[in-house]
């Protein structure tokens, strides 16, 4: 089953912090340069995630942490 058009049956998880946005941006850059990425996401999926997070006010890091 695909959710929100994600391929390979992965459930879509939105970007929730600036740190994640930076990671996805760096990952997209690696993919565009033809380098091996750290995730198995395609360029299309990475672009979709970044476009959804564009212009949103995000915290620097998601709260929680270790207890």
N, C-alpha and C positions, 0 to 999 in steps of 0.2 A: 504494500500500500504506500502510495506517495502522499505527502502532506505538503500543501502549498507549492506544488511543482518541484519539490526536491527530488533528485534522481536517486536511484539505488535504495529507495525505501527509507531513507533517513528522515527522522522527524526534524522539523525546522526549529532551531533555537535562535532567538534574536540576540543581537549584540547588546550587552547590558552595561559596558563601561568603556572608558577611553582606552584602557589597556588592551581590551579585546579588539577594539577598532584598530589600534596600532598593529596588533598581531595579524589581523586579517589583511590589513593593507600591505604589510611586509610579505605575507604569504602570497598575495596576488602578484606582487612585484617579482618574487622568486619564480612563480609559475610563468609569468610573461617573459622572463629571461631564459626560460627553458631549464632552470635548475630544479633539483628535487625539493619538494616542499615538505613541511612537517605534518601536514594533514593530507587526507585523501580527497579533499574537495576539489571540484573542477573550477576553472576560471569563471565560468558562468555563475556557479553557486557563490563564490567569493564576492563577485561583483554585485549579485543580488543582495547579499547580506550588508555590504557596505552602502548600497543605495538606500536601503531601508533605515539605516542608522544615520544617514546624512542629515545634518541640521538639527539633530536632537541634542538636548542638554543631557549629557551623561556624566555620572560621577567618575572620578579618576580611577577608582577601583571599586568593585562590588564589595559591600560590607560582609561581615561574617567572621572570617578568619578562623584560626585554630583556637580551641579553648583549653 
